[in-house]
């Protein structure tokens, strides 16, 4: 099953050690909020290629060390230096658009049940669905609809509780 994604995690800056690990310089929004990951996409020759993560280590600030399954030597991973690393999404690419569109009208809550706003539109952006949220201050906020940001979806209450990286709502 194909998965969609276009959330940039960072860029591979160098090979780390001799056992096939790489160093990823993280984007600012992830410098203190590293999502749990089982796999990522590396952009190789302009195309996303999935890689399963066998080990990861956050060393602080904006540096993440990753080791990929099946890549256990410098020779195998040195060609990835400079590649951009994207998060994978748990939303299948073949997902029924009607299911996602049914989220229009849902309230989006963030930490401590603070109302971020109401979903007014679900935008099929290449590689990633975006939620267009209208805040109580009547401001439009675009948030990627990504499994790592979703805490829960309550269909009875028509709300979504999300854990959004700090600074993401200010980007809009």
C-alpha positions as CSV (number, residue, x, y, z in Angstrom):
1,X,0.0,0.0,0.0
2,X,1.4,3.4,-1.0
3,X,1.6,6.2,1.6
4,X,1.6,9.9,1.0
5,X,3.9,12.5,2.6
6,X,5.5,15.8,2.1
7,X,6.4,17.0,5.5
8,X,10.1,17.7,5.5
9,X,11.9,16.3,8.5
10,X,15.4,17.5,7.5
11,X,18.4,16.8,5.4
12,X,21.1,14.1,5.7
13,X,24.3,16.0,6.3
14,X,26.8,13.2,6.7
15,X,27.5,9.6,7.4
16,X,27.8,8.8,11.2
17,X,30.2,6.2,12.3
18,X,31.1,3.0,10.5
19,X,27.9,1.0,10.9
20,X,25.6,2.7,8.4
21,X,24.1,5.5,10.3
22,X,23.4,9.0,9.0
23,X,23.1,12.4,10.6
24,X,20.0,14.4,9.8
25,X,19.9,18.1,10.4
26,X,16.2,18.7,11.5
27,X,13.9,21.4,10.3
28,X,13.3,24.0,13.1
29,X,9.7,22.8,13.9
30,X,11.1,19.4,14.8
31,X,14.1,20.5,16.9
32,X,12.3,19.8,20.2
33,X,9.4,17.6,19.1
34,X,10.7,14.4,17.3
35,X,7.8,12.2,16.1
36,X,7.9,8.5,16.6
37,X,8.9,7.0,13.2
38,X,9.1,3.5,11.8
39,X,9.9,4.7,8.3
40,X,10.8,7.8,6.2
41,X,11.1,8.8,2.6
42,X,14.4,9.9,1.2
43,X,14.2,12.2,-1.8
44,X,16.5,10.5,-4.4
45,X,16.8,12.0,-7.8
46,X,13.6,14.0,-7.1
47,X,11.5,11.0,-6.1
48,X,10.4,9.8,-2.7
49,X,11.9,6.4,-1.8
50,X,10.7,4.7,1.4
51,X,13.2,3.4,4.0
52,X,12.5,1.5,7.2
53,X,14.3,2.8,10.3
54,X,16.1,0.2,12.4
55,X,17.5,2.7,14.9
56,X,17.2,6.4,15.7
57,X,18.9,8.6,18.3
58,X,18.1,12.2,19.1
59,X,21.3,13.9,20.2
60,X,19.7,17.2,21.1
61,X,19.3,20.6,19.3
62,X,18.6,19.9,15.7
63,X,20.5,16.6,15.1
64,X,19.0,13.1,14.6
65,X,20.9,10.0,13.9
66,X,19.1,7.4,11.8
67,X,20.0,3.8,10.7
68,X,18.0,2.2,8.0
69,X,17.2,-1.5,7.8
70,X,19.5,-3.4,5.4
71,X,22.0,-0.5,5.3
72,X,24.9,-1.4,7.6
73,X,28.0,0.1,6.0
74,X,29.4,3.4,4.9
75,X,29.5,2.3,1.3
76,X,25.7,1.6,1.2
77,X,24.6,4.9,2.8
78,X,27.3,7.4,1.6
79,X,25.2,8.2,-1.5
80,X,22.4,9.5,0.7
81,X,24.4,12.5,2.0
82,X,22.5,15.6,1.0
83,X,19.1,13.9,0.5
84,X,16.1,15.4,2.0
85,X,14.2,13.3,4.6
86,X,10.4,13.4,4.6
87,X,8.0,11.9,7.2
88,X,5.7,9.1,6.0
89,X,2.0,9.5,6.6
90,X,-0.3,6.9,7.8
91,X,-2.9,8.0,5.3
92,X,-2.9,5.6,2.3
93,X,-2.7,7.3,-1.1
94,X,-5.7,5.4,-2.2
95,X,-7.7,6.5,0.8
96,X,-11.3,7.4,0.0
97,X,-11.5,11.2,-0.5
98,X,-15.1,11.2,0.8
99,X,-13.9,10.0,4.3
100,X,-11.4,12.8,4.5
101,X,-13.9,15.4,3.2
102,X,-16.3,14.3,6.0
103,X,-14.0,16.1,8.4
104,X,-15.2,19.5,7.3
105,X,-17.0,21.1,10.2
106,X,-15.0,19.2,12.8
107,X,-13.5,21.2,15.6
108,X,-9.7,21.0,16.1
109,X,-8.4,21.0,19.7
110,X,-4.8,21.2,20.8
111,X,-3.1,20.6,24.1
112,X,-5.3,21.2,27.2
113,X,-8.5,21.1,25.0
114,X,-7.8,24.6,23.5
115,X,-9.9,25.2,20.4
116,X,-7.6,25.9,17.4
117,X,-10.6,26.3,15.1
118,X,-13.1,24.6,12.8
119,X,-12.1,22.7,9.6
120,X,-13.6,24.6,6.6
121,X,-11.8,22.7,3.8
122,X,-9.7,19.6,3.2
123,X,-7.1,20.4,0.5
124,X,-5.6,17.5,-1.5
125,X,-2.1,18.9,-1.8
126,X,0.4,16.8,-3.8
127,X,1.6,14.2,-1.4
128,X,-0.2,15.4,1.8
129,X,-3.7,16.4,2.8
130,X,-4.0,19.8,4.4
131,X,-6.7,21.0,6.8
132,X,-7.8,24.5,6.3
133,X,-8.9,25.6,9.8
134,X,-10.8,28.8,10.6
135,X,-9.7,30.0,14.1
136,X,-12.0,31.7,16.6
137,X,-10.2,35.0,15.6
138,X,-11.3,34.3,12.0
139,X,-7.7,33.5,10.9
140,X,-7.0,30.8,8.3
141,X,-4.6,28.1,9.5
142,X,-3.2,25.3,7.3
143,X,-2.2,22.1,9.1
144,X,-0.9,18.9,7.5
145,X,-3.3,16.0,8.1
146,X,-0.6,13.7,9.4
147,X,-0.8,10.6,11.7
148,X,1.9,11.9,14.0
149,X,-0.1,15.1,14.7
150,X,-3.4,13.3,15.4
151,X,-4.1,12.3,19.1
152,X,-7.7,11.2,18.5
153,X,-10.7,11.7,16.3
154,X,-14.1,11.7,18.0
155,X,-16.8,11.2,15.3
156,X,-19.6,11.6,17.9
157,X,-18.4,15.0,19.1
158,X,-17.1,16.0,15.6
159,X,-13.7,16.9,16.9
160,X,-10.0,16.1,16.4
161,X,-7.4,16.4,19.1
162,X,-4.0,17.2,17.6
163,X,-0.5,17.5,19.0
164,X,1.0,20.1,16.6
165,X,4.7,21.0,16.7
166,X,5.4,24.3,18.2
167,X,5.5,27.1,15.6
168,X,3.5,25.3,12.9
169,X,0.4,27.4,13.4
170,X,2.4,30.6,13.1
171,X,3.8,29.6,9.7
172,X,0.5,30.5,7.9
